[in-house]
Amino acid sequence: MKLKYSFTVMNMGDEFAAVPVGDDAAKFRGMLKLNKESADILEFLKEDTDSAKIHEYLKGKYPDSTDDEISQTLEKFLNTLSSEGLLIG
C-alpha cells in the first residue's frame, strides 16, 4: 500500500500538516492535520509498503509504546486514509 497522492509533511511545532505537491495539488485540494505518529506513518507511505513494516518502524521509534498501542494507532490511521480514498493497494 502507498499514498494515492504526493504529500509533503510540514512540522508546525507540536502539530504537523501534509499538503499535496506537484500535479497532485490540483487533484487533492486541502491538507491533512497530523500528530507526530501519523506524520511518521504518512512519510512511510510515500513508498509502497505494508503495515508490518510500518509497525516495526514505529516500535523502534516509540519504544515506550506497547504493541497494542502501536497496532491501534496504525490501524486507525490507515482506516481513515483508506476511507478517504488516499491509499492505493
N, C-alpha and C positions, 0 to 999 in steps of 0.2 A: 504494500500500500504506500501511497505517497500523496502529496498535496496536488489538487487539481490545478491550482494557480501558483504563480511565483510570488512569494511574500518576502519582505524584509522585516526583521524584528528590531524594534527600537526600544531601548531602555530609557524609561522616563522616571527615574528614581526608584520608588517601590513598585511601580507598575510597568507593564510592557505593552506595546501595541504592535500589531502586524499589519502592514499595508501592502497592497498589491503593487508590483513593479512591472515595468515594460508594457507589453501589449495587454497583459492581464489586468492592468489598472482600468482599462475600458470595459473589461468583461465582468470584473468584480468591483463594484463601487462601494466603498466603505472601508472599514478597518475592523480588526479583531482586538478587543481588550483582553489582555492576558495577565496571569500571575507568573511568577518565576518558573514554576513547574510546567505550566502549559507552554511557556516560551521555549523551554528546553525541549519539550516534545515536538513542538512545531519545527524547530530547527532540524531535528532528526528526520522529520517527514519531508524535507526538501529532496531527499533521495529515496528511492524505493527501499523499503524496509519491512520488518514485521514487528508485531507487538512484543515478542520475546526479546528481541534485540533492544528495543526501547526500554523494556523493563529492566534488563541487565544494566543498561547505561544509568538509569535513574537510581537503581540500587547502589551503584558505586558512587554516584554524585550525592545521594542523600542517605548516608549510612545509618542515620538515626531513625529512619522510617522503616516500618515493618513491610514485609512482602504484601500483606493485605492492604495496607495504606497505599502503597505504590500501585498495586493492581486496580484498586478502586479509582484512584486519581486518573490513571491511564485509561481505563475503560470508560469512565465518564466523559473525558475529553474527546476520545476517539469517537464515541457515540454522538457527541454534539457535532463534531466535524462531519461525520457521516450523514447525520440527519439534515445538515445544511448543504449537503452536496459538495463538500470541499475535499473529499478523499477519492482517490482512484485505486481500485483493487482491493 
